[in-house]
């Protein structure tokens, strides 16, 4: 993926984000018809999947409007244009339209279903990444998201049999995953917690040195074996070359803290302190050689023989925000929002584009409105005349897979 290594800063176009410019976006560019088909899970007639769905709008001055719901696509579109929300959050489907929540008896209004969702945020990699911190991202650290999408997508498809999966760029520093199979949407909280637990591997806070400790049996699980194969493909380029995790003493100390052998930690620290200018690739090779020799001498009970495997997973495996996944009524930012910090659209990512997806190429609101003005004399869809066209195409392909397959007409028995 050839994209600029310069960190993503707040785009100049964010100054132009206002109710007026957002109104233009919702009128000319937001994919209303496709969006409705997706969340309605039906092409035309409104279902409870849509009418009982909770939407949350953030409008001017940060006012947060909860429990919004709409009877059909037309009402939803009218309210988008009227309120011009700076953010849309999608919630669960309830036992009744959420707009009536306050008038219902306690216990009557309950969430019953929602897509199985995942949220991966770059800030959860701050203890590992050396190129950026906080809200900043660059081409180097974005590759953590690339690995995360590969690992989780394979697991969701191969281990759970899900097929209706949409990945989306958050607009700034992370990715979201929407699993839309009916089985996934109907999972209760314990079921969602079980899925999240199955897919979570990193345990412990920033102060804990070793965060992955696999038993011999768990390491042989197909999900772990497959994930390790993916991780190994990226580890050297991402962690050793791009992030240079062993370049300085501050950095290599974090890695050595995961070693279960204090004597070996001190030996490697002293060795590298004499030659600090050696590359992380060279230091990693020296470390693994030293670990292998120590393990052969002391035996498996010291945990050294699994050090390389566990540390590679610890530094590269996806870091999930489990709270987002485990509760049916948890909200998640909608695709096709405009991120208020960068001005970029929250766009879908196709499964065959994980490695090529460029967050820096995602259009901003200001860019799109300029393109709409330039294309105003042309006929056809405004969105398909702008930089949003490829992302609309990805969404269109996804929605076509979500909609129910038409039942083939039976042959006539009339003679």
N, C-alpha and C positions, 0 to 999 in steps of 0.2 A: 504494500500500500504506500504510494508515494504522496505524502501530504506534508505540509509545512511543519517543521519541528517547533516553530514558535508557539508559545502557550496561547490557548484560547482566552482572550480577554473579552470584556463586555463590548459588544458590537456598537459602533456609532449609531446604528439604527434604533437602539433602544430608546433614545430621546424622542423618537417619533411614534412610540407606542402610546396611544391615547384611545379613548372610547370611539373617536371618529375613525382613526385608522383601523382599529379592530373591527368596527362596523363594516368598513370596506372589505376587510378580509373575510368576515363571515358571509357577506353578501356575494362576493365574487369567487372566492377560493376554497372555502371550507367545503369538503365533499359530503354535503347533506344527505343525498340519496344513498350513497354507499354506507355512510355512518349509520343511518336508520336501519338499513337492511342487516347490518352486522348485529346491532344490539337488539333488534326485533327478532332475529333469527327467522325471518320470513320476508319475502320480497315485497308484499303489499299490505295485507290486512294486519292491523295492529294487534299484537299479542301482549300478554301480561309481562313477557320478558322486557318489553319497552314501557308499557303504561304503568307498571308497578316498580320501575327502576328508579333508584335515587340518583339524582344529579346534584352536584354542588357547584355553584358559581361564585367566583371571587370577582367583585366588580370594583368600581372606582373607590379610592381611599381605603382599599383593603377590606371592604365590607364582604362578609362571607354569608352566602345564602344557602342554607342547608335544606334538605328534603324537597328539592324541586322535582316535579314529575310532569309528564306531558301525555296527552291522550293520543297524539299521532305526530308524524313527521312535520306537518305544517305548523302545529303549535310550537314544537321544539325550535323550528327555524325562526318563527316570529319572535320568540323570547331571546334567542341568540342575538338577533338584530336589534332588539329593543334594549337589552342590557349590556351588550358587547363585553362579556366577561373577559378578564385578563387571564383567567384560569378556569378550566372545567375539570372537576373530579368525578369519576364514575364510581358508583357504589353498588349495593346489592339490589336484588329483586325482593320485594317485601310481600306480605300477605294482603296489602292494600296499597293504593297509590300513595306514595310518601307525602304528597301535598296535604293529605287528610290526616297525617300522623297525630297532630295535636287534638283532634276531635275524637280519636278512638280510645276505647277503654284500655287501661294498662294490661299488657299481656296479649292483646289482640294483634298489635302491630309488631311483626317479627320478620327478620331476614330469612329467606328460604333458599336462595341460591345466588351464585355469582361466579364469574370466571375464576379459575385458579390463577393467581397472579404472583409474580416475583419481581423484586426490585433490587438491583445491584448498583451501588453508588461508589464512585471512585474514592470518596473520602475514607471508605473502609480499608483502602489500600495505602493510606498515608504512612503507616509504619514501615512499609516496604518500598514504595516508590521514592525515588530520589530526585526526579526531574521537576515535579510539581507538588503542591500541597493544597489542601482546602478545595475551593471551587475551580481552580485552574486545571486544565488538562492540556496535553500535547500529544503528538503522534506516538511518542514512546510509551506513555502510560495508557493510552487508549487500547493498546494491545492486551491489557488485562481484561478489558471488556470482550475483546475478540475471543480469548480463551474461554471466558465464562459462558458466552453464548454457545460455543462449540460443545462444551462439557454438558451443560444443562439441556440443550436441545436434543442431543443424542440420548441422554438418560430419559427424558420425557417421552421420546418416541419409542425407544427400544425396550425400556424397562416397564413403562406404564401403558404403552400402546396408544398414546395420544397422537393425533394427526393434525388437529386444527389449532395451530400454534402461531401467534403473531408476536414478533419482537419489535420493540419501538425504542428509538433514541429519545431520551428525556428532554433534549434541547440544550443540555449543558454538560453534565459530567457522568451520566450513567445510562443504564438501559432498563427497560421493563419487559416483562414477558406475560402475555395473555394466553392462557390455555382455555380454549373455547369448546372442547368436546363436551357433550351433554353429561357424561360421567364425571368430568372434572367440575362442571358448574354445579352439580348436585351434591358435592362433597360437603359434609358438615365440618364443624371446627376440629373435632378429633381426627377426622380423615385428612384435613389439610395439614394439621400438625404432624401427622405421620409421614406425609409426603415431604414436608419441609425437613423433618428429622432425617429422612432417608438421604436427602440431597445435601445436607449440611455436614461439613467435615472439620471446619476450623473452630476450635474451642479454646476460649481463654482471651484475656485482655491484652493490651499492648505490653504490659510488664511481664507477661508470661513468655518464657523463651521458646518452649516446645508446645505447639498447638495442635499437632496431629500425632496421634499414637495409635497405630493400627496393630491389632493382634495378627498372628500368622493366618488365622482363619478369615478375618475380615479383609485382609489384604488380597485374598484370593477371590473376593466377590467380583462378579463380572463388571459391575459399575466402577469399582475401584481400579480394576485392571484396565478397562477402557479409558477411564479418566487419566490414569497415569500415562497411557500411550499418547494422549492429546497433550498433556502437560510437558512430557519429554520433548515433543516436537517444537515447543516454543521456549522452553526454559533457558537455554543458552542465549538465544538472541534477545529475549526480553529482560531476563534478570541479570545476566552476566555482561552482556554487551550494552544494551540500552540503559539499564538501571545501574550497572557497575556496583552491585551490592557489596563487593569486597574491596572497593577502591581505597577507602580511608579507614582509620581505626574505629571511628564511630560506627561505621557501617558494618565492618567485619565482626565487631563485638556482638551486634545483634544476632548474627548468624551463629557465632560460636556459643552463644548462650543456650542454643538448642542442643548442644552436645551434652550427653549425660556423663561425660568423663572430664573432671576438673583438670587433671594433669594434662590431658590432650589440649584442652582449651588454652592453658598457659603456654604450652609448647608452640602451638600455631600462632598465638598472639606474638610471642617473642620472635618467631621466624619471620612473620610478615612485617613486624616493626623494623627489622633490619633492611628489608627491601619493600618499602611501602609503594613504590612506583610500579610494581608488577601488576599486570592486568587482572581483573576479576576472573577471567577464564583460566589463567595460569594458577591463581590462588585456589580456585575451586578444584582444579585437578590435583594440586598438592594436598588439599584437605581430604579429598576422597581417598587418595592413596594412603594417607596417614590413618584415616578411619578404618580402612580395610585391614591394614597391618595390625592395628590395635585390636580390632574385632577378632582376627585370627588368633591373636595371643590371649585375649581375655575371655572370649566366648560370647555367645549371644545374650547372656544374662545382663550384660551391660547396655544392651540396646543399640550398639554401634552398627550392627549389621543391617539395620533398617534405617539408618540416619539419612542416607541420600534420598531414598524413596519418600520418607515422611517429610523431609524439608522441602523437596521439590513440590510436593502437594501443598504444603503449608504456604508457600510463597506464590503459588500460581492458581490454585483451585478457587472457584468462585466463592465470594463472601456475600452471603444472603442476609437481607434484612428479614428475619423470620416472622416478625410481627405483621408484616404486610401480607404474608402468605397464610398465616394460621387462622385468621378471623374472617368469616364470611362478610361481615359488614365493614371491613376496612376499605377506605377509599384509596383510589390510585389515579394519578393524573391521566387525563384522556390523551390519546393520540390526536394530533393536529391542533393542540394548543400552541400558543406562542410563549416561549419561555421569557419571563420578564427581565432576566439578567443578561441574556445574550441576544434576545430578539429572534431566536431561531425557532423554526417549527419542530414540534415533536413528531418525528416521521417514522413510519414503519421501516423495518429492515428485513429484507428477504433472507431466507436460510442459506441461499447460495452466495450471499454477499457479506458474510461475516468478516472475511479477510479483507475485502475491498471497500467496505463502508467507510466513508470519510466524514467525520462529524463537522469538519471545517467547511465542507462543501454544501452542507444543508442550508437552504436559503433562509434569509431573515425576512421579517415583515416588511422592512423598508425596501429591500431588494425586490420582493414580490410585487409590491404596489407600484414600483417603477416599471416593472415588466408588464403589469396589467395596463398601465397607462399607454405604454408603447404599443401594446397589442389591441388597444381599444377599437381600432378601425377594422380589425379582422373579425371574421365570423367564427362561431364555435365556442367551446368551453374556454373560459378565461384561464382556469387552472392548467389546462393542457397546452396553453400558450406560454407558460412560465416554467421556471426551474422546478416547480413542484410536480411537474408531469411524471417523472420517473417514480416518485414516491406514491402518487395517486395510482400508478400502474401496479405497484406492489400491493397496495391496499385492495385494489379491485380484484386482483388474483386471489388474495386471501379470502375476501368476502364470498367469492364464487364457490369456495370450498366449504364455507360455513353454512350456506343456505341449504335447506333440505333438497335432496335429489328428487326431481319430479317422478311420480309414479307412472311407469309406462302404461299406455292405454291398452286395455285388453281387446283382443280380436272379437269382432262381432259374431254372434251365434245366429244371426238372422239369415234365412235362406231365401 
